[in-house]
Every structure is written in C-alpha cells, then in structure tokens.
Amino acid sequence: MHLLKALNGFSTKRVTRLALPKVTVLRDACVGYEGAGGHPEDAQERIQRILGSFRLGEAALLGRRDIRFITASIGSSKLIGQREVSSILAEVERRGDKRLLRAGFRALLASYREQSLRSFIRAFVRRHVGDLPSDTRHFADQSGVLEGDEYLQRLGEDLCRSRDIPSYCVSKGITSNILASNYGTELKLAAVREASKAADAKLLQNLISWVFAGIHGTPIGDYYEAMLSPFESEVPSPDVQKILMSTLVVRFGDPRIGEWPGLEGKDGGFRRDSCVATIKRWLSIEYLDLFIKIIEKTAEDRQFKPRKAFWLKYFERGVISDLTLALASDANAIARKMRSQADNAEYMQWANLKRALPNQSVLLMQLGDLIIAEWSHSGAMQFWKADSKTAPEFHSKEYFSSALRNGSLKIKVGNEFRDALIHYENQQWMTWARDAIEYHTGVSV
C-alpha cells in the first residue's frame, strides 16, 4: 500500500516535532487493511457481488454503502435490468433511509433514456417525493420529471427559446449534475430539435454552443439526428443550414471522408443513412455554389449560370454521392477570402490544383458509377467509369491537372465521340452531358 509505505518512510523525529500523535493510529489501520488482503474492489465485480446477494435473498445483509452503490449504478450498468431494479428499489423502500431514497431519484435521471426503467423508477420516486431535498423538489416541480414524458419536450421548447440559458437553468433548478445525466442528454436533444426547426439562427447558435460546451470528442449520434431529421424533405433557411453544417462537420467530421457514429433503436442504420444523405446533399450544393462563385470571380465566362442550373438538378436529387473541389493558386486565394468573410464556413475545405492556370478550378463529382470532372474556363467536362484505373480519386490534398484530364471516357458529342465536352455558348453541351450521364448511369433529370 502506497499510504503505508509513505507513513513508514516518514521520519519519527518529524512526527514528534509536528505533533502528529495520531499517525500511529493511521499506520495501524493501514497494516490491518493490508493484513486482511484488502484491495479496491472493481466496480463491475462489486455490482456482480451485490446482485448475487439479491438473487440469494440476502439483500438485508448488505451494508448501506452497497445498497447506495447499486442504486447509483442503475442506468449505467447493463447488468441491471428491470427485474434487478425492482429488487433494489424494494430493498431501498424497506430500509426507509432518506439518503437511499434520494439515490433513487438520481437513478431516475441516469436511466431516463430507458423507457421501461424510467416509468418504473418514476413511480417509485413519486411515492417518496417528500423525502427529497428542497432543491430536488423544486426541480421536479419546475420540470415535471415526475409527472410524465411530455413535460421534457415542453422544457426543451422553453430552453431553446431562452436568450440566457444559464439563468434559465438556475430558475428551473437544472444543475450541472442533472445536465450530465441521461435526463440532461434528453433535455438537450429536445431543445436542439426545436431550435433546428425554428428560423432564429442566433438562438440556434447560442443553444448549440451551450449544448456542446461540455462534450469532448465525438458526441453520440442522437445529436446529428436531432439536427437533421426535420429536414429529410424540407430545406432550412440558409443561415440555419450554415450553422448546422458547420456544427456537424466540426463535431462528427466530413461524412464523405469518415463514417459517422451509428444510431441505436429500431431502423438505426436506415435513420443514420437518411441523416448522412441530407448533410451530403447540403455540402455538395454548397461546394457547387462556391465553384460557380469562383468562376464568376476568375473568368469572363457567361456559362456559370447555365452550369449551376444544370448541376443543381442532380444535386437536389441527391444522386451526387461524392465530391471534391480542386483550386489553383488564384482560385484558392479567392475561395479563402470568401470563407473568411462568411459566418460558420470553417468546414469548407478543398484541394490544391497543380500545373494548371492560376485561376482554374475543378469540381470533381461521382454520380452513380460515373466520375465527372467539371473544369472552369475552357477546361471542359470529362468522364471516367468509377472502376477505371485512370479515374481520379476523391479527397486528395492536391491534384495535378493531368490526373483530371487523362484517360477519360470518350462520349458522344453530336455525331462523333470525344474525350471532353466543351461548354459552348449555345448550351448544346447540356444535352450531350445529360445524354452521357443517363447512358452510363441510368439517371435522368
């Protein structure tokens, strides 16, 4: 034992000089503990030992600390299901110890995301609400946590509309411990859902900053679902969409590059894919918009409006599955300036384009099993099959112009086949591009 070694190594003269007569008592206690072979019990082992006593009908022989520990473990241990909770709370009720009854309230908060446990523990706590501390009763009255699930949604709605969230939490008795519980997670999710659907970008930004202030690393997937699920078939206002995109890419990463965490519950995989499809569609349209703006700034090209109208139909259909923007030096500088002047645009990233004219840019897209490089200026449009050895890869940090030109498919242009499609001002290129896409992918717009 480290403490015993430290005491044995402590000078007797110093003990005397410092007048610490009880050090010997502490040393004797340490020796006794060491002699008994005592080592800190692992939490998992302790839970199993306590539950074993319950199964043997020996719960009455357990000490108060064990009962308090097992009650506090409700909601955080998979070993404790509804049957175990029923036995634990019955023993807590039999003992009538107020400190144990208060642990029951904390168990309610900890297990709030499990509906079967939540309902059962809520009924138990309501029977003993008079034994709760006054601040806990105040929170229960203000939140409705003991009344029903619908009250959390109402609290979340009020929270998302608050312009001073810390003061609001104080008024409702919502402490940091409550916010750190599973109940706190559900409250934050309810508030995020409401704020995402609202049109007030400032309130949304304020709430999101508060929600993620204490979360380190990658949050649980429920947060991206709360932000994106309202928009599977609708589009938020541009400023709200910017905030959501920025938050989600910063917190969960670019979904085109890395995989987002899964979702629990029924159809979790399907729900995750729906959310990822939504954010990918938003990001793709955002990069298309940036590409067009760069063309406007860097070229005397009257084709940028027809180009945007042409590609936007495919982006809105959600058939563009991957995308990378590559910019040469001048185009890069313009894009960085645009990003610095926009709010919540830090998530926008692109690759460097080498050995090209300084003002050139390329929008590299995947549509089905077809890869398309859309060049600015007179760079034209080129196509590859996705499984071709010469097809460009996505999300590289830099590209040489040759990699975005060489080895492309020959496509039908009028009565002949060419390896590039030029954006003629008569807009005939749209028909040829549309026909090539439909021929190779079956996708038509």
N, C-alpha and C positions, 0 to 999 in steps of 0.2 A: 504493500500500500504506500502510495506516494506521501500521504499525510503522515503516516507513522515514521517513514524514513526521514522526513523533514524534522519531525519532533526529536527523533533520536540524534540527529545531527546538530541540534540546537544546543549551544553552549550552556552548561549548568550555571556558570557564573553569570551569564546574561539573563537567565531566568530569574536568578536571585536579585540581580541588580534592577531588573524591570518589574519586580514584584508581581510575578505571574504564578501564584501558588496552585492554580487550577490546571496548569499544563499537565501535571502528573495524572490528573483525573482523565483528561482528554486522551493521554497516551494509553492509559489502562483500557479505556473504551475501545481504542483502535486495536489494541492487542487482542481484546476479547472478540472483536469482529473478525479479525484475521484468523484467530484460532478456530472460529466457527466455520471457516471456509467460505465466508461471505463474499460474493461478487455481485455487482449490479445485475439485476435480472433483466434480460432482454424484454422489450415491450411486448413482442409477439408471444414469447414464452409465457409472460405474465398473463396475457389475455387467455391463452390456452389453459393455463393452470386454473384461473378463476372460473372459466366456463366449465372446466371439468368438475369443479366443486358444485356448480349449479346442476349439472347433469346427474351427479350422485346424490342430490338432495341435501347437500351440506353447505348451502349458501349462508345459513345462520352462523356458521363457524368462521366465516371470513371476517377480517378486520374492516373497520370503516374506510381505511385508505384503499383497500382492494375494491370495495363497492364503489367508492367515488371514482377510482381509476377506470373501472369497467363501464361506469355510466358515462364518463367523459369520452370513452372510446367509441360510443355509439355514433355512427355516421362517418367514422374514419377507418374502421376495420371491416374488411369483408367477412370476417369470421362471425360478425354479429348481425344476424338476420332478425326477422320479425319475432320468431319464436324465442330467441335469446333476449331480445328487448323486452318481451312480455315478462319473462322471468326476472330480469334485472329490475324493472320498474316495480314489480310486485314486492321484491325484497326491499327496495328503497321505501316504498309506501309502508311496509310492515314496520320498518325501523323508525319512521317518522322524524328523521334527522333533517332539520331545515337546510343544512349545508348539502346534503344529498339531494334534497328536493330541488335546490337551485341548480345542481348539476344536471338535473332532468331538463331544465329549461335550455341549458347550453347544448344538451343533446338534441333538442328540437331544432335549434339553429344549425347544428352540424349535419343533421340528417335531412335538411329541408329539401334537398334535390331528389330524395327517395320518397315517392308519394305514399307508399304503404306505411313506411316508418313515420313519416310526417304526420299523417292523420292519427295514428295510434298514440304517438307521444304528445301531440297537441291535446288530445282528450285527457291524458294523464296530468299535464301541466295545468289545465283549466281547473281540475279538481283541487289543486293546491296553490292557486294564484295568490291567495292571501299570505302564503309563506315566502313569497318572492320579495326581494328588496324593493324599496320605493322607486328607485330609478328604473328597475326592470319592469315594474308595473306601469310606469309612465310610458316606457317604450311600447309595451304591449297594448296599452290604451290608444296610443297615437298611431300605431302601425296596423292594428287589427290582426297581428300574427296569430293570436289565439282564437280568432273568430272564423277565418276561412281563407282559402287561397286567393279569392278575388281581391282581397284588400292589398296584397302585394302589388298587383297591377296598378291599382289606384295610387299607391305610394310612389311607384315608379313614374307614373304620369306627372305627379306633382314635382317629383325630384328633377325631372328633365326640364321642367319649365322654370326652375329656380335659377336666379342670376347670382345667388350667393349660396352655393351648395354646402360649404362647411357650416354656415349659420343655420341652414335648413336642417341639417343632420342633428345639430345640437338641440334645436327646438323639438325634434321628434324623439330625442333620446337614442339616436343611432350612433353608437360608439365605434371606435376602430376595431374592437373585438367582434362586434356584430358584423361589420363590413368584411372582416377577414373570414367569416364563416360561410357555409354554403348558402345560408339565407342571404347574406350580403352579396354573394355572386348572383343569385337570382334577382335580387333587387336591382343591381347594376344592369343586368341583361334586360330587365323590363324597362328601365329608363332609356337604355340605348335603343331599343326597338321603337319606342315612342319618339325619341329625338331624331332618329333616322327618317321617320315618316314625315316629320314636321319640315317646314320650309325655312326655319330660322337657323342659318348657318352658324351664327355666333353662339347661340345656345348649344348647338351640336358640338362645336369645337370645345366649348367650356366643359361640357359633360364628358367628352371623350378624354380630355386632358386629365380630368379628375379620376375617371374610371381606371385609366392605365397608369396612374402615378405610382401606385404601389405594386405593380405587376412587373416582374423581371423575367426575361426570357420570352419564349413563345407562349402566348395565352392559350387557353382552351378554345377549341373550335367554335363553341357556342357563341363567342363574341362576333366572329365573322358572319355566322348565320343570322344573328340578331340585326346586323347592319345591312345584309344583302337580301335576305328573304323577302322583304317588302317589294323588291324591285325585279322579280323574275319576269314580270310582264309590263312593268312601268319604268319610267326613267325619272330620277330625281332632278331637282333643279341643278344647274351647272355648278354652283358654289358648294352645294351639299355633296354632289358627286365628287368634286375635287377633294373635299375633306375625307370622305370615305375611302377613296382610292389611296390617298396619301397615308392614312392611318393603317389601312390593311396591308399595303406593301411594306411599310416600315415594320409593322408588328409580325406579319406572317411570311414576308418575303414575296418576290415576284412569282405568282403561281405558274408562269410559263417556264420557270427555271427550276424551282424547288416545289416539293409536294406539301400541301397544307395538311394540318392535322385532321384526323377523321372526326366524325360526329357519332355520338352514342345514340342508342334508341332505334326505333323502327325506321327502316329505309335510310339509315345513316349514310351509307355510301351514295345513294341517289341524291340525298339532300346536299351532301358535300359537292357532288359534281355540278348540281344546279347553281350553287353559290360561286364555284370556281368559273363556270361558264359565264356568269354575269360579270364578274370582275375582269375576266379576259376580254370580253366584248367591250367594256368601258375602256380598258387600257389600249386596245387595238385602235379604237376610234380616236383616242387621244393622240396616239402616235401618228395616225393618218393626218389629223389636224395639224400637228407640228410639222410634218413633212410638207404639207401644202403651204404652210406659212413660210417655211424656209425657201421654197421655190419662189414664192411671191417676193421675198427679200433678195434673192440671189440671181434671178433670171428674168429676162424680158420674154416671158413665156405666157401666152394667153391661154394655155391649156390647163392651168392649175384648177380652175373652177370645174370644167368638164371632168377632169380626173377625179376630183373629190366626189362629184355626183355619181360617177361610175362606181368607184370602190365602196362608197358608203353603203350602197345596197347590199353588198356582200358582207360588210362588217356588221350591219344591223341584223342580217340573217343569222349571224353567229357562226358562219362557215369558215372564217379565218381562224385556224387553230394555233398558229404561231406567228411571231413577228419580231423582226429586229430592224432597227434603224441605223444606218451607217452614214457618217457625215465626214466630208473632207474639211480641211482647216477653216476656211471662211464660214462654211455652213455650220461647223461646230461652234465657232465663236458666236454666231447669231443665235443658235439654239441655247447656249449657256446664258446669254443675255436675256432671252425670253423666259427661261426658267427662273432666273434670279428676280425678275420683275413680277412673277406670278406667285400667288399665295398657294401654299400646300402643294408645290410642284417638285419637291426634292426627290420623289420617287422616279422621276423621268430620267432614264439612262439610255445611252446609245453607244455605238462602236465608232472607232476611228476608221476613216476610209483613206487608204494609201494609194499613191500613184494614180491619182485622179485629179481633175481640175479642182482648184481650191474651193470653188463654190458648188461643187456637185454633191448630191446626196442620193441614197438608195433606200427604198422601202422594200425589205425582204419579207415575203409572206408565204405561208403554207395554206393551201386551200385543198382539202382532201389529200390525195397523194401527189399533188402538183405544187411545185415550189416556183414562185414568181419573184423576179427582181424588177421593181419599177424604178427606173432611173429618172432623175430630174434632167432638165435641159433636153439635149438631143440624144441622151443616153439610151432611149427607147425602153422596151419591155422585153424580158427574156424569161424562158420557161425551162424547168427541169422536172423529170419524174423524181419523186422523193427517194426512190431506191437507187438512183443513178450514182455511180462513183464520182461523177463530176459535179453533183448537186452541192451547193453551198450549205454549210452547217449554220445553225442558228446560235445566237448569243455569244459569239466570239467577241473579244475586246477590240479586235481590229481586223480589217479585210483589205486585201489588195484588189484593185479594180478588176484584174484579170480573173479572179475567183468568182466574180459576179457577172462575168461575161462569157467565159469559155465553156465549151462542152454543152451548150444549151440545146433544147429540142428545136427541130425545125417545125414551124407551124404554118398553116395555110393562110396566106395573105393574098386575097384576090384569087388569081388563077395559078399562083406559084407558091412554093414553100420557102420560108426564110427563117434564119435563126434569131431574128429580132423584129420587134414590131414598133415602128416609129409613130409618134403621136402627131399625125397630120392634122392641120387646122380644119379640114373638112369633117373631122371627127369620125371618119370611116374606121379608124383604129378600134373604136368601141365595139363595132360589130365583129371584127376579126378576133378581138380579145375575148368577147363573150362566147363566140363560137368555139374558140380553142379551150376555154375553161369548161364548157359544157361537154365537149367531146372527150376530154381527158378525165373529168371528174363526175359528170352527170349532173352537176349543179347548174341550175339556170335561175336567173332573176329577171 
